[in-house]
Amino acid sequence: MLEKAGMVKAYSYDLRQKVMQAIELDGIKKSEASQVFNISRNTINLWFHRRAETGDVAVKPRVTSSPKQKITDWEKFRAFAKGYL
């Protein structure tokens, strides 16, 4: 499930629920669910862990970085930088 620029697309919420239901309600083993749904056993374990911690298997919201700060006062920056030379 790789996308452009090496980004990984998250599994859908619907698939996550189906996998969890298959294991808990239908009684299939995690290893079998892994093969049936073509996902790793580790991924299933992570979903169980996430649900135990948060109560849901939803995708974690992505943390975006803050905008890069730009130097606006070059004289002040030069004075600052001289202290490190």
N, C-alpha and C positions, 0 to 999 in steps of 0.2 A: 504494500500500500504506500509506496513512496511517491511523492509528488515532486514538482519542480523545485529546484534549489535545495534538495535534500530534506525538505520538510516532510514530516510523517503525518498522514491524515488519521485522525482519531476514529475508532470504530463507532458506529452509530449507537445511539442510546437504545434503539429498538433491538439491535443485535445483542447488546449487553444484557438487556432484560431477558431475551430468549435463552441465552446461555445460562443465566442464573436460574431461570425457571426449569430448564431441562435438567439441571443438576439437582435442584432442591425439590421440585414437585414431581418430575418424571423419574428421578432416582438414578440418572446415568452418572457414571464416574467422570471426574474432571478430565482424565486422560482421554476418555471416549468423546466427551464434548469437544475437547481440543481438536480431535480428528474430524468429527462431524462438521464443526463450524470453521475448520481450517484456521485456527488461531493457536497461539502457544499456550502451554499449560501455565507458564509464568504469568501471562496476561490474565488468565482466569484467576490465579491466586491474587494478583494485584487488585482485581475488581472486588474480590471478597474482602480483602484488607481495606480497600477504600470504603466499602459499604459499612464495615465494622466501625470505621473512624467517623464517617460523615453521615451515615444512614442512607446513602444513595451511591449508585455506580456512575453517576453523570461525569462527564469530562471536566477536569479541573480548568477553571478559567485561565487563559494565558496571561502571564504577567508581562506587561509591556514596559520597556525601559523608558525612563524620562528623557525628554529632549536633551540633546547635547548642549552644554553651555558653551557659548562662544566668548572669546576675549573681546571686550569692548574698549577697555582702557589699556592700551599698549604700554604706555609709560609706567603705569602701576605694575603691569605684568613684568616688564624688564627689571624693575626694581626688585620685585619678588624673586625673579629667576637669578639675579646676581647673588643673592644670598645662598644659592646652592652651587655656585661655581668655585 
